[in-house]
Amino acid sequence: MKGPWTFLMALLLVACSKEEAPPEPVRPVLSVEVQALDQQALGRFAGNIQARYETNVGFRVPGRIARRNVDVGAEVKKGDLLATLDPTDQQNQLLAAQGDLARIEAQYINAQANARRQQQLFDRGVGAQAQLDIAQTDLKTTGASLEQAKAAVQQARDQLNYSELHTDHDAVVTAWNAEAGQVVTAGQQVVTLARPDIKEAVIDLPADLVDRLPAGVVFEVAAQLDPATRTTATVREIEPQAQSATRTRRARLTLAETPPGFRLGTAISVTLSSAIEPRIELPLSALQEVDGKARIWLIDPQNQTVSPRDVRIIERSADSVLVANGIKPGDRVVSAGVNSLKPGQKVKLDEDAR
């Protein structure tokens, strides 16, 4: 009887001695969704919104500025008075011209009367031809002087009108270059007016970047204080020569749209990018190198497992890497902790992935 019982006891002891292998632990991982990059960033630069058309205006006559009627930043309408000169000189010139005109008008009236009288005497046969010719010549000369005097009066009146500086279009005053009491010459720049209807973005670009700008470069323009206010832009013109101090060239960009937040003087941030062949960028921590080969770990979203995938490195930077083949947009890749993973291992995705 001892034989069978002994055998059964031995079997039980063997079964109890065999421990079941523990299940593979579920490992929490960080992950990212693969996205294809089709734009290459070329840099970000600061600038501002300016008017495409600016006018530097001044008085058409010399004089001393008597009054400034508007300040910098003021919006003016066509015909508004900007500033005035002391009109004393122009008024005196007008009075002198009007006096000359009155004197010549009197002379012209006398010349007309003398010409009529000599004509009547000659017609009755008691006047000499020479006297008639002198009277008619004097009438013509006085008539020419009269026209000249009238022109002088009109010119003096215009000079008086020029002592007032008006705007000939709707504008915004952006700068004053002279103050009240200052003596200015004719044509000297006094005030700068900007037309607010057409605006553009103005930035300074490094000269070496300008030389290698691709044809399809895209400018993303955003307000610095409100990044949600943004639009795209294209190059209108770039200064041909770089500034000697900064080695930059000023670029003027035509805006695709002009949001209301883009007022004159608004500080903007301009990002440059160009179209490239689609490529995939991953964080450097997602890359694992084994036996000289680069690989990543793909996540099966349904089974919550991982599997390795060999990739080819195109470009590497301090914190990211560009890869090709073996991966496509929409795949989810482990972005941290790749060195402790095993094929088929269960993982727990981070909250962002969910």
TORKE-999846 format. One record per residue (C-alpha): residue in one letter; x, y, z. Coordinates in nm, 2 decimals, padded with zeros to 4 digits. Example, Ala and Ser with C-alpha at 12.3 -4.5 7.8 and 13.67 -1.06 7.14 Angstrom:
! residues 2
(r 'A', (01.23, -00.45, 00.78))
(r 'S', (01.37, -00.11, 00.71))
END
This chain:
! residues 354
(r 'M', (00.00, 00.00, 00.00))
(r 'K', (00.29, 00.23, 00.05))
(r 'G', (00.39, 00.23, -00.31))
(r 'P', (00.09, 00.40, -00.47))
(r 'W', (00.06, 00.66, -00.19))
(r 'T', (00.42, 00.74, -00.20))
(r 'F', (00.39, 00.79, -00.58))
(r 'L', (00.09, 01.03, -00.54))
(r 'M', (00.26, 01.23, -00.27))
(r 'A', (00.57, 01.27, -00.49))
(r 'L', (00.35, 01.40, -00.78))
(r 'L', (00.19, 01.65, -00.55))
(r 'L', (00.52, 01.77, -00.42))
(r 'V', (00.65, 01.82, -00.78))
(r 'A', (00.34, 02.01, -00.88))
(r 'C', (00.37, 02.24, -00.58))
(r 'S', (00.73, 02.31, -00.65))
(r 'K', (00.66, 02.45, -00.99))
(r 'E', (00.57, 02.81, -00.97))
(r 'E', (00.38, 02.98, -01.24))
(r 'A', (00.58, 03.24, -01.44))
(r 'P', (00.46, 03.60, -01.35))
(r 'P', (00.28, 03.79, -01.62))
(r 'E', (00.49, 04.06, -01.81))
(r 'P', (00.43, 04.39, -01.63))
(r 'V', (00.23, 04.66, -01.81))
(r 'R', (00.47, 04.95, -01.86))
(r 'P', (00.34, 05.32, -01.88))
(r 'V', (00.50, 05.51, -02.17))
(r 'L', (00.50, 05.85, -02.32))
(r 'S', (00.41, 05.86, -02.69))
(r 'V', (00.36, 06.09, -02.98))
(r 'E', (00.15, 06.07, -03.30))
(r 'V', (00.35, 06.07, -03.62))
(r 'Q', (00.29, 06.38, -03.84))
(r 'A', (00.44, 06.45, -04.17))
(r 'L', (00.63, 06.79, -04.21))
(r 'D', (00.58, 06.96, -04.54))
(r 'Q', (00.71, 07.30, -04.44))
(r 'Q', (01.07, 07.39, -04.34))
(r 'A', (01.11, 07.67, -04.08))
(r 'L', (01.36, 07.93, -04.19))
(r 'G', (01.34, 08.17, -03.89))
(r 'R', (01.13, 08.41, -03.70))
(r 'F', (01.18, 08.79, -03.71))
(r 'A', (01.02, 09.09, -03.55))
(r 'G', (00.88, 09.38, -03.74))
(r 'N', (00.58, 09.62, -03.76))
(r 'I', (00.29, 09.72, -03.97))
(r 'Q', (00.35, 10.02, -04.19))
(r 'A', (00.16, 10.21, -04.46))
(r 'R', (00.27, 10.12, -04.81))
(r 'Y', (00.24, 10.49, -04.91))
(r 'E', (00.39, 10.77, -04.70))
(r 'T', (00.41, 11.14, -04.80))
(r 'N', (00.65, 11.39, -04.67))
(r 'V', (00.49, 11.73, -04.70))
(r 'G', (00.60, 12.09, -04.64))
(r 'F', (00.50, 12.45, -04.71))
(r 'R', (00.54, 12.58, -05.06))
(r 'V', (00.66, 12.92, -04.93))
(r 'P', (00.92, 13.00, -04.66))
(r 'G', (00.82, 13.14, -04.33))
(r 'R', (00.79, 13.09, -03.95))
(r 'I', (00.55, 12.82, -03.83))
(r 'A', (00.28, 12.99, -03.63))
(r 'R', (00.07, 12.70, -03.53))
(r 'R', (00.05, 12.32, -03.55))
(r 'N', (-00.31, 12.19, -03.56))
(r 'V', (-00.27, 11.82, -03.52))
(r 'D', (-00.04, 11.58, -03.33))
(r 'V', (00.14, 11.25, -03.42))
(r 'G', (-00.11, 10.97, -03.45))
(r 'A', (-00.40, 11.19, -03.54))
(r 'E', (-00.63, 11.08, -03.83))
(r 'V', (-00.69, 11.36, -04.08))
(r 'K', (-00.93, 11.39, -04.37))
(r 'K', (-00.87, 11.54, -04.71))
(r 'G', (-00.85, 11.91, -04.68))
(r 'D', (-00.79, 11.93, -04.31))
(r 'L', (-00.55, 12.21, -04.19))
(r 'L', (-00.22, 12.07, -04.06))
(r 'A', (-00.02, 12.38, -03.98))
(r 'T', (00.00, 12.75, -04.07))
(r 'L', (00.28, 13.00, -04.12))
(r 'D', (00.29, 13.36, -04.00))
(r 'P', (00.12, 13.52, -04.30))
(r 'T', (00.25, 13.87, -04.26))
(r 'D', (00.50, 13.86, -04.55))
(r 'Q', (00.24, 13.71, -04.78))
(r 'Q', (-00.02, 13.96, -04.68))
(r 'N', (00.21, 14.25, -04.75))
(r 'Q', (00.30, 14.11, -05.09))
(r 'L', (-00.07, 14.07, -05.17))
(r 'L', (-00.14, 14.43, -05.07))
(r 'A', (00.15, 14.56, -05.28))
(r 'A', (00.03, 14.36, -05.58))
(r 'Q', (-00.32, 14.49, -05.54))
(r 'G', (-00.19, 14.85, -05.52))
(r 'D', (00.01, 14.80, -05.84))
(r 'L', (-00.31, 14.65, -06.01))
(r 'A', (-00.52, 14.95, -05.91))
(r 'R', (-00.26, 15.20, -06.05))
(r 'I', (-00.23, 15.01, -06.38))
(r 'E', (-00.61, 14.98, -06.41))
(r 'A', (-00.62, 15.37, -06.38))
(r 'Q', (-00.35, 15.40, -06.65))
(r 'Y', (-00.54, 15.16, -06.87))
(r 'I', (-00.86, 15.36, -06.84))
(r 'N', (-00.67, 15.67, -06.94))
(r 'A', (-00.50, 15.49, -07.23))
(r 'Q', (-00.84, 15.37, -07.36))
(r 'A', (-00.99, 15.73, -07.34))
(r 'N', (-00.68, 15.88, -07.52))
(r 'A', (-00.70, 15.61, -07.79))
(r 'R', (-01.07, 15.68, -07.85))
(r 'R', (-01.01, 16.06, -07.86))
(r 'Q', (-00.72, 16.03, -08.11))
(r 'Q', (-00.93, 15.80, -08.32))
(r 'Q', (-01.22, 16.05, -08.33))
(r 'L', (-00.98, 16.33, -08.42))
(r 'F', (-00.83, 16.13, -08.70))
(r 'D', (-01.17, 16.03, -08.83))
(r 'R', (-01.27, 16.40, -08.85))
(r 'G', (-00.95, 16.48, -09.03))
(r 'V', (-00.80, 16.70, -08.77))
(r 'G', (-00.58, 16.44, -08.60))
(r 'A', (-00.24, 16.32, -08.70))
(r 'Q', (-00.17, 15.96, -08.78))
(r 'A', (00.14, 15.97, -08.56))
(r 'Q', (-00.06, 16.07, -08.26))
(r 'L', (-00.32, 15.79, -08.32))
(r 'D', (-00.04, 15.53, -08.35))
(r 'I', (00.12, 15.65, -08.02))
(r 'A', (-00.22, 15.63, -07.84))
(r 'Q', (-00.29, 15.28, -07.97))
(r 'T', (00.06, 15.16, -07.88))
(r 'D', (00.02, 15.30, -07.53))
(r 'L', (-00.31, 15.12, -07.50))
(r 'K', (-00.16, 14.79, -07.59))
(r 'T', (00.13, 14.84, -07.36))
(r 'T', (-00.09, 14.94, -07.07))
(r 'G', (-00.32, 14.64, -07.14))
(r 'A', (-00.02, 14.40, -07.12))
(r 'S', (00.08, 14.56, -06.79))
(r 'L', (-00.27, 14.52, -06.66))
(r 'E', (-00.27, 14.15, -06.74))
(r 'Q', (00.07, 14.12, -06.57))
(r 'A', (-00.06, 14.30, -06.26))
(r 'K', (-00.36, 14.07, -06.24))
(r 'A', (-00.13, 13.77, -06.26))
(r 'A', (00.09, 13.92, -05.98))
(r 'V', (-00.22, 13.96, -05.76))
(r 'Q', (-00.32, 13.60, -05.82))
(r 'Q', (00.03, 13.48, -05.75))
(r 'A', (00.04, 13.69, -05.42))
(r 'R', (-00.30, 13.54, -05.33))
(r 'D', (-00.17, 13.19, -05.39))
(r 'Q', (00.14, 13.26, -05.18))
(r 'L', (-00.09, 13.37, -04.90))
(r 'N', (-00.29, 13.04, -04.94))
(r 'Y', (00.03, 12.85, -04.93))
(r 'S', (00.10, 12.97, -04.58))
(r 'E', (-00.16, 12.71, -04.48))
(r 'L', (-00.06, 12.34, -04.50))
(r 'H', (-00.36, 12.12, -04.59))
(r 'T', (-00.37, 11.74, -04.66))
(r 'D', (-00.48, 11.63, -05.00))
(r 'H', (-00.59, 11.28, -04.89))
(r 'D', (-00.71, 11.09, -04.58))
(r 'A', (-00.41, 11.00, -04.37))
(r 'V', (-00.25, 10.94, -04.03))
(r 'V', (00.01, 11.18, -03.90))
(r 'T', (00.32, 10.97, -03.83))
(r 'A', (00.59, 11.23, -03.77))
(r 'W', (00.65, 11.60, -03.72))
(r 'N', (00.99, 11.74, -03.83))
(r 'A', (00.93, 12.10, -03.73))
(r 'E', (00.78, 12.28, -03.44))
(r 'A', (00.58, 12.60, -03.39))
(r 'G', (00.82, 12.90, -03.40))
(r 'Q', (01.07, 12.73, -03.63))
(r 'V', (01.16, 12.90, -03.96))
(r 'V', (01.13, 12.67, -04.26))
(r 'T', (01.23, 12.70, -04.62))
(r 'A', (01.00, 12.63, -04.92))
(r 'G', (00.97, 12.26, -04.97))
(r 'Q', (01.13, 12.16, -04.64))
(r 'Q', (00.99, 11.84, -04.49))
(r 'V', (00.75, 11.94, -04.21))
(r 'V', (00.52, 11.64, -04.15))
(r 'T', (00.49, 11.28, -04.26))
(r 'L', (00.15, 11.14, -04.36))
(r 'A', (00.07, 10.77, -04.40))
(r 'R', (-00.22, 10.64, -04.60))
(r 'P', (-00.40, 10.39, -04.38))
(r 'D', (-00.59, 10.21, -04.66))
(r 'I', (-00.30, 09.99, -04.78))
(r 'K', (-00.08, 09.84, -04.51))
(r 'E', (00.21, 09.60, -04.53))
(r 'A', (00.45, 09.42, -04.30))
(r 'V', (00.81, 09.54, -04.27))
(r 'I', (01.09, 09.33, -04.13))
(r 'D', (01.47, 09.32, -04.15))
(r 'L', (01.62, 08.99, -04.28))
(r 'P', (01.99, 08.88, -04.26))
(r 'A', (02.16, 08.94, -04.59))
(r 'D', (02.27, 08.58, -04.62))
(r 'L', (01.92, 08.45, -04.57))
(r 'V', (01.78, 08.68, -04.84))
(r 'D', (02.03, 08.53, -05.09))
(r 'R', (01.90, 08.18, -05.03))
(r 'L', (01.53, 08.24, -04.99))
(r 'P', (01.34, 07.97, -05.19))
(r 'A', (01.09, 08.07, -05.45))
(r 'G', (00.79, 07.92, -05.25))
(r 'V', (00.87, 08.09, -04.92))
(r 'V', (00.57, 08.16, -04.70))
(r 'F', (00.55, 08.44, -04.44))
(r 'E', (00.33, 08.39, -04.14))
(r 'V', (00.25, 08.72, -03.98))
(r 'A', (00.11, 08.75, -03.63))
(r 'A', (00.06, 09.03, -03.39))
(r 'Q', (00.30, 09.00, -03.09))
(r 'L', (00.04, 09.10, -02.83))
(r 'D', (-00.24, 08.89, -02.99))
(r 'P', (-00.10, 08.59, -03.18))
(r 'A', (-00.45, 08.49, -03.28))
(r 'T', (-00.45, 08.79, -03.51))
(r 'R', (-00.25, 08.65, -03.81))
(r 'T', (-00.24, 08.63, -04.18))
(r 'T', (00.00, 08.53, -04.46))
(r 'A', (00.22, 08.75, -04.67))
(r 'T', (00.43, 08.76, -04.98))
(r 'V', (00.74, 08.96, -05.07))
(r 'R', (00.67, 09.29, -05.24))
(r 'E', (01.02, 09.42, -05.24))
(r 'I', (01.36, 09.38, -05.07))
(r 'E', (01.62, 09.65, -05.04))
(r 'P', (01.90, 09.58, -05.29))
(r 'Q', (02.18, 09.67, -05.04))
(r 'A', (02.23, 09.55, -04.68))
(r 'Q', (02.27, 09.80, -04.40))
(r 'S', (02.63, 09.83, -04.31))
(r 'A', (02.58, 09.83, -03.93))
(r 'T', (02.34, 09.53, -03.91))
(r 'R', (02.41, 09.34, -04.24))
(r 'T', (02.03, 09.32, -04.29))
(r 'R', (01.81, 09.40, -04.58))
(r 'R', (01.46, 09.55, -04.53))
(r 'A', (01.18, 09.35, -04.67))
(r 'R', (00.83, 09.48, -04.74))
(r 'L', (00.55, 09.21, -04.74))
(r 'T', (00.21, 09.23, -04.90))
(r 'L', (-00.05, 09.10, -04.66))
(r 'A', (-00.31, 08.85, -04.79))
(r 'E', (-00.56, 09.00, -04.55))
(r 'T', (-00.55, 09.30, -04.32))
(r 'P', (-00.71, 09.20, -03.98))
(r 'P', (-00.86, 09.49, -03.78))
(r 'G', (-00.59, 09.43, -03.52))
(r 'F', (-00.31, 09.52, -03.77))
(r 'R', (-00.30, 09.90, -03.70))
(r 'L', (-00.02, 10.12, -03.81))
(r 'G', (00.28, 10.06, -03.59))
(r 'T', (00.16, 09.72, -03.46))
(r 'A', (00.45, 09.50, -03.35))
(r 'I', (00.44, 09.17, -03.54))
(r 'S', (00.62, 08.84, -03.54))
(r 'V', (00.70, 08.70, -03.89))
(r 'T', (00.78, 08.33, -03.93))
(r 'L', (00.94, 08.21, -04.26))
(r 'S', (00.89, 07.86, -04.40))
(r 'S', (00.91, 07.69, -04.73))
(r 'A', (00.76, 07.38, -04.89))
(r 'I', (00.97, 07.06, -04.87))
(r 'E', (00.92, 06.70, -04.94))
(r 'P', (00.71, 06.55, -04.66))
(r 'R', (00.93, 06.41, -04.38))
(r 'I', (00.87, 06.29, -04.03))
(r 'E', (01.03, 06.45, -03.72))
(r 'L', (01.04, 06.27, -03.39))
(r 'P', (01.19, 06.35, -03.05))
(r 'L', (01.54, 06.22, -03.01))
(r 'S', (01.43, 06.02, -02.71))
(r 'A', (01.21, 05.81, -02.93))
(r 'L', (01.52, 05.67, -03.11))
(r 'Q', (01.70, 05.36, -03.01))
(r 'E', (02.02, 05.24, -03.17))
(r 'V', (02.10, 04.87, -03.16))
(r 'D', (02.41, 04.72, -03.34))
(r 'G', (02.45, 05.04, -03.54))
(r 'K', (02.09, 05.04, -03.66))
(r 'A', (01.83, 05.30, -03.57))
(r 'R', (01.48, 05.18, -03.46))
(r 'I', (01.17, 05.31, -03.29))
(r 'W', (00.89, 05.14, -03.11))
(r 'L', (00.54, 05.15, -03.26))
(r 'I', (00.23, 05.11, -03.05))
(r 'D', (-00.06, 04.89, -03.15))
(r 'P', (-00.35, 05.11, -03.02))
(r 'Q', (-00.60, 04.82, -03.01))
(r 'N', (-00.38, 04.56, -02.83))
(r 'Q', (-00.18, 04.82, -02.63))
(r 'T', (00.14, 04.65, -02.73))
(r 'V', (00.47, 04.77, -02.88))
(r 'S', (00.69, 04.64, -03.16))
(r 'P', (01.03, 04.76, -03.29))
(r 'R', (01.06, 04.91, -03.64))
(r 'D', (01.39, 05.00, -03.82))
(r 'V', (01.41, 05.35, -03.96))
(r 'R', (01.66, 05.55, -04.16))
(r 'I', (01.79, 05.88, -04.01))
(r 'I', (01.79, 06.18, -04.25))
(r 'E', (01.89, 06.45, -04.01))
(r 'R', (01.97, 06.48, -03.64))
(r 'S', (01.96, 06.78, -03.41))
(r 'A', (02.01, 06.84, -03.04))
(r 'D', (01.65, 06.73, -02.95))
(r 'S', (01.49, 06.59, -03.26))
(r 'V', (01.55, 06.35, -03.55))
(r 'L', (01.42, 06.33, -03.91))
(r 'V', (01.35, 05.97, -04.01))
(r 'A', (01.23, 05.79, -04.33))
(r 'N', (01.08, 05.45, -04.42))
(r 'G', (00.91, 05.21, -04.18))
(r 'I', (00.67, 05.48, -04.04))
(r 'K', (00.38, 05.68, -04.17))
(r 'P', (00.17, 05.97, -04.05))
(r 'G', (-00.09, 05.86, -03.79))
(r 'D', (00.13, 05.60, -03.63))
(r 'R', (00.19, 05.63, -03.26))
(r 'V', (00.55, 05.60, -03.14))
(r 'V', (00.69, 05.56, -02.79))
(r 'S', (00.87, 05.89, -02.71))
(r 'A', (01.05, 05.79, -02.38))
(r 'G', (01.18, 05.48, -02.21))
(r 'V', (01.25, 05.28, -02.53))
(r 'N', (01.56, 05.10, -02.39))
(r 'S', (01.35, 04.89, -02.15))
(r 'L', (01.08, 04.77, -02.39))
(r 'K', (01.04, 04.42, -02.54))
(r 'P', (00.85, 04.31, -02.85))
(r 'G', (00.49, 04.24, -02.77))
(r 'Q', (00.51, 04.40, -02.43))
(r 'K', (00.19, 04.56, -02.29))
(r 'V', (00.20, 04.93, -02.24))
(r 'K', (-00.02, 05.20, -02.08))
(r 'L', (-00.05, 05.51, -02.28))
(r 'D', (-00.01, 05.86, -02.13))
(r 'E', (-00.31, 06.07, -02.09))
(r 'D', (-00.23, 06.29, -02.40))
(r 'A', (-00.24, 05.98, -02.62))
(r 'R', (-00.58, 05.89, -02.49))
END
